[in-house]
Amino acid sequence: MIKIKTQRIGPVTLMQVHGRMDSTARHVMMDALERELARDKHQIILNLAEVEYISTSGLKMLRRLYEETGTVRIAHPSDRVRDVLQMTGLDTTYGIYDSQSQAIHAVTPIVNAHTHLEQGYMADELPGVVGRDFTDWLYNAVSKRNVALGETRLKISRAAAERGIQALIDSGTTMVGDISGTGASIEPLLDSGLRGTVYVETSGYTPERAQIKFEAARALIDRWRSRAHGDIQIGFAFHTPYSVSQAFWPQLIDYARREALPLSIHAAESPAEYELFTKGTGPIHDYMRSVGSDFKPPMKSPIAYLDEIGVLDLKPMLVHCVQVDNEDIRRIKRAGCAVTHCPRSNVRLRCGRMPLEKFLVAGVPVYLGTDSLGSSPSLNVLDEMEFAIALHYGHVPPEQVAALAHQPF
């Protein structure tokens, strides 16, 4: 008996086959294949991990696919299938991939450039469709939850990261940019078969706290960097321009430059952040005073500040960039930085609409990301793409928005 499950992932049709590919299953197999070939665009991948046996009838199905499309892509073939393909010499003719993710990536990368997999446990803090103020969410949900977890945080973060990785794979994601605050997502990502970068994040409102957080981040980088491989890189992340002690920036910048690490930073995300930098007032300013921050508002935009202190020279991936003006975009372009756009998170946290059209006209590379489950309803970047198309309708052509989810970084 054979079962075939069909799943559409962007421009890819994934056919997962279970059972025996033999003469008794020939009509089921061929009917399923003919339906897919009748579609205008057929980028078909066969997942044959659960195929127990393949006969000449099964090979005929593969040959039919090859005749119609010029290629056969097989993901994660079972040992029995791999043996037959090797004996017939078809393993050199057909595309054989060790994982489903590799096969999809070969057709079209599906890129989620910004996640916080470890924060999957924050899903119950997801703002409703009417949204929640960014600072209220950050300080009364995220910060307090992390403190409350105490010594259990690492274990809970690891479990959340593993669930998140499976959600990424199930949605067809092939490349990810993840932010790790505890290191809990690093090993699972290295073992996942996904591609991309996991950025170890540091912060600290005071010089003393910044030193402690930096040492912890550097220890994680030193531990895992030598174990990283070609698919997953280890990077470094500054949390935000305001959550790092001003006195500690030179040390962080020097370290990042010497180590030549991929970099990321959340920047120009919310109106409260822009108010803090340009006016020295607002809820973030009040919170920072309460925790003894040494931050002195520069009376300029967050992007201008990052440019002034030399962070943009390091070409970090700038995440969010909602609260920007034309000069900010010119600075980003001159520095050669890329930007990650997280529209569902921006809307749910009442941050505003990123001026995507201005970034694209300026020639700034823009990627799509979901952010965490604490501010976005899923880790599926194709859901993010659909939302972004609607959000920017009339500003950016839908095809141009859709393309953002398919460019590797």
N, C-alpha and C positions, 0 to 999 in steps of 0.2 A: 504494500500500500504506500502511496506517496501523498504528501501534503505540500502545497506551495503557498507561501505567504508573500504577498506583494506589498512593498512599501515605497512610497515616493519621497525622496529626500532631495529637495531642490530639483535640479535637472536630471537627477539619477533615479532609475527604477531599480530597486533592490529586490531580487527574487530569492527568498530563503527556501531551500528545498530540504524536506525531511523524508527519509525512507529509502526505497530502492528505485533507482533510475533504470528500469528494465522494460521489457515488452508489454507487461501488464499495465504499466503506467504511461505508456507511450502517448495515448490520446490526451490524458490529463496534462502531460508535459507540453505537448505540441500546441494544445488549445491555449494554455497560459502564455506560451511564447508568442503565438500568433497575435494574441490580443495586445501584447506590449509592442510588437513590431509594427502594428497598425497605427500606433501613435506617431505624430509628426516628428518628434524628436525622441530617439530611443538610445539612451546611454544606460545600458543594462549591465548590472553586476549580479552574478550568481553566487550566493553564499551556499557552499556545499559541505559545510562543516558536519551536518547531520545526515549525510548520504552514506548509507551502509554498503551499497553495491551499485556499480555502474556497468551496464552491458553495452552492446553495440547500439541498442535503441537510445540509450542515454547519450552516447557519442554522436548519434545522428542529430539529436537536439542541439548539441554544441556546434556541429558542422552547419546546421541551418542558421544559427545565430551568426556564425562567421561569414557565411555567404551573404547575408543581408546587411551586415554592419561593418564587415572587414576586421572585426576584433571580437574576442571572447575574453571577458574579465571574470576570473574565478577568485572568490575571497575565501581564505581559510579552508582549503579542501581537506576532507578527511584523508587519513592515511591510505584507505582503499582507493579513493579517487586519484590521489597523487601518484600511487603506484601504477595505475592504469595509464594515466597521462604520460608518465615517464616511459613505460613500455611501448607505447604507440608513438612516442616522439612528439606528442602534442604539447608537452610542457614547454617546448621552445617556440611553439607557434602561438599558443594562447598566453594571455597575461595571467600569471599566477601570483597571488598576493597572500602574505601570511595572515593578514587581518582584514576585516571589513573596512576599517578606517583607512588602511593603506590603499585599498582598491578605490574607495570614494575619492581620496585625495588625488589619485592619479587621473581621475576624470575631471574633478573640480574641487579645489580646496574649499572647505566650509569652515570659516574662521570666526571664533568667538574670542576677540582680542582682549576682553577684560572680564574676569570673574574673580570672586572671592569664594572659592569652593569651601573653605573652612567655615564660612559663616552660613552654611546651609541650615544650621540650627536656629537661625534668625527668621525662618520663614513665617513664624507666627507673628512677627513684627512688621510684616509687609503692609505698607499703607494701602487703604482701599482706593477705589478708582477716583475718589475726590481728592486724594493726596494727604500728605502730612508735611508740616514745615520741616525743612532739612535739619535745622539745629535741634529742634525738639526730638526728632528721630535719632540724630547722632548722639546726643548727650543723655537722653532719657530712655533710649532703647538699646543702642549698640554698646555704649560705654558701660552702662549699668549692668547689662547682661554679661558682658565679659568679666567684669569684676565679680559678679555673683557666682560665676562658674568656678572661680578659684582654681584649685589643683585639678579639677575634673576637665578643665577647658581643653587640654591637649587631647585627651581620649575622645571627647565629644567632637572636637574639630576634625580628628582623623576619620571618624565615622561619617561625618558630614561630607568630607572631601571624597571619600570613596563612593558615597551615594551620588555626589555631584558628577564625578567622573563617569559613572555608569549612565547618568542622564545625558551627558554630553555625547557619549558614544551612541546611545539609543536614538538621539536626534540627528545623528549623522555628522556631528562635528569632527573635523580632522586636525584642527590646529587651535591652540588655546594660549591665551596670555593670562596667567593666574597670579594673584597677589597672596602671599603667604605671610601671616603674622606670627605663626607659631612653628612653622616648618612641617606641620602635619600633612600638608598636601604634596610635599616634595616626592617622597618615596612612591606613593600611589601613582603620581603622574609619570615618574620614570618607568614604572612598570605597565603603564596603560596602553602603550602603542600609539598614543597621540603625539603630535608634534607641537613645538612652541617654546614658551619661556615661562618659568615660574620665578617671580620676583619676590625676594625676601625683603619684607618691609621694615623700616625703622621710623621712629618718631621721637617725641620727648619734648615737652613744653619748657623744661628748665635744662640748663647745662648738665646737671647731675643725672637727671632722668634720661636725657639724650645719650649720655655716655653709656649708661647701663643698657639701653635698648640697642645702641650701635654694637656694643660688644656681643650681645646675644645674636644679632643679625649676622655679624662677621663670623661668629663661630658656626652658624648654620651654613653659611656660604662656604667656609673652609671645609666643613664636613662633607658637603654634597657635591661641590664643584668637580672634584676629581672623579666622582662616580657618574656624572652626567654623560650623556652620549649625544650623538648627532641629532636625535629627534627632539630632545628636551634640553634647553639651556638653563643655567642658573643665572638669574639677574638680581638686581638690587633696586629697591623702591624707596623713595622718600614719600612719606604719607601725604602731606600737603605742604604748601609754602608756609603755612602758619603754625603747624603742629610740630615743627622742628625748631629747637632753640636757635635764635639768631646767632648766638655766640658759637654754636657748634657747626654751623654751615661750612666754614672753611675746611674743617677736618673731614666732613662727609664728602665734600666735593673733591678734595685731594685723594681720598681713598677710591672713589668711583673712577677718577681719571687714571690713577695708577693701575687699578685692576682691570680696566677696560671692560666693565660689565655692562650688559644691556640694562637700561634704566627705565623707570616708570615713575610718574607722580600724578596724583589727582590735582587738578589746577582749574581755577576760575569756574568752580562748579555752581555755587549758589549766590543769590543776591546778598546774603549775609557775609559771605567771604569778600565779595566786591566792596561792600560797605566797610568792612574791617580795614581793608587795604587803602581805600581811597579817602575815607572819612575818619577812621579811628573810632568808630562807634558800632553799636549793634550787639546782638546776642552772642556772637562768637567772641567779640571783644570783652564782653562782661564775663563770660566763662573763663577766658584765658587769664584775666585779672584774678579770678577766684582761685586758680591753681598756681599762681605765682610765675606765670610765663614772663620771659624777658623780651617778648616781641614788642617792637615799637613800630606802629603803623608808618609805612613809607610814603603815604599820600600819593600813591600811584597804583596802577592795576596789578593784580597778581602776576600776570605775564611779564609786565615791565619789570617787576621786582625780580623774578627769576632770571630775566635777561641781565639785569644789573649785577647780580651776585655771581653770575657765571654758570648757573645751572643749565640754561639753554645751550650753552657751548658744548655740553655733554650729549646733546641730542636725545633727551629722554622721550619716551612715549608719553604724551600729555593726555590725560584722561578727563573727559567731560568738556572743558572749554566752552561752556555755555555763556558765561558772562564775559564776553570779549568785544572789543571794538575793532575798527579797521586797522589801527596801528598795531594792536596786539597780534592780529593775523599776519601782518607784514613782518613782525618780529619772529613769529613762529616759522614763517617761510624762509626768512634770511638765515635762521639758525639751522635749518634742515631738519626740523622736528616733524614727527607724525602725531596724529591725534586719534583717539578712540572715542566714538560717539555711543552713548548709552541712553537712547531716547526714553525707554519706558521708565528707567530709574529717574531720569531728570524730571519727567512729568509727575511721577508719584511723590517725589520729594519737593515738588513745587519750585524747581530750579529754573524753569523756562525752556524755551526752544533754542537749541543751538543753531546759529546761522550757517547751516551746512553749505548752502549755496555759495557763500562768500569764501569758505575754505576751499571749495572745489574750483572756483574761478581763480583763486590765488595759486592753485597748484599744490596745495598742502595734502599729503596722503592722509586719508581718513579711513578708519576701520570701524567695524561694528562690534559692540560688546554688550553683554547682558547685565553686568554688575552682579551683585550677590542676590540670593533668594530673599534677603531681607529687604530689598528695594525693587525687585523685579519678579514677576510671577512665574518665570521659568528660566532655564539655562539654554533654551533653544534659540540660537541666533537667527534662525529662519522666522521665528515669531517676532523677533526684534526687527528684522528686515521688513516684515509686513506692516508693523506699527510705524516704522520710520517712513515708509512709502506714504502712508496716510498723513502722518504729521507734517511732512514736507511737501505735500501735494500743492502744486502751483508755484513752488519754489525750485524744486529739483525734479527732473523727469524720473518716473518710477524705475526705468531700466538702469539709470545711473545709481540710484539708491541701492537697488538689488545687487549691483556689482560689488558693493562695498563688503558684502559677506563672503566674497569668493577670492579675495586677494591675500596671499600669504604675506606676513610681515617679516 
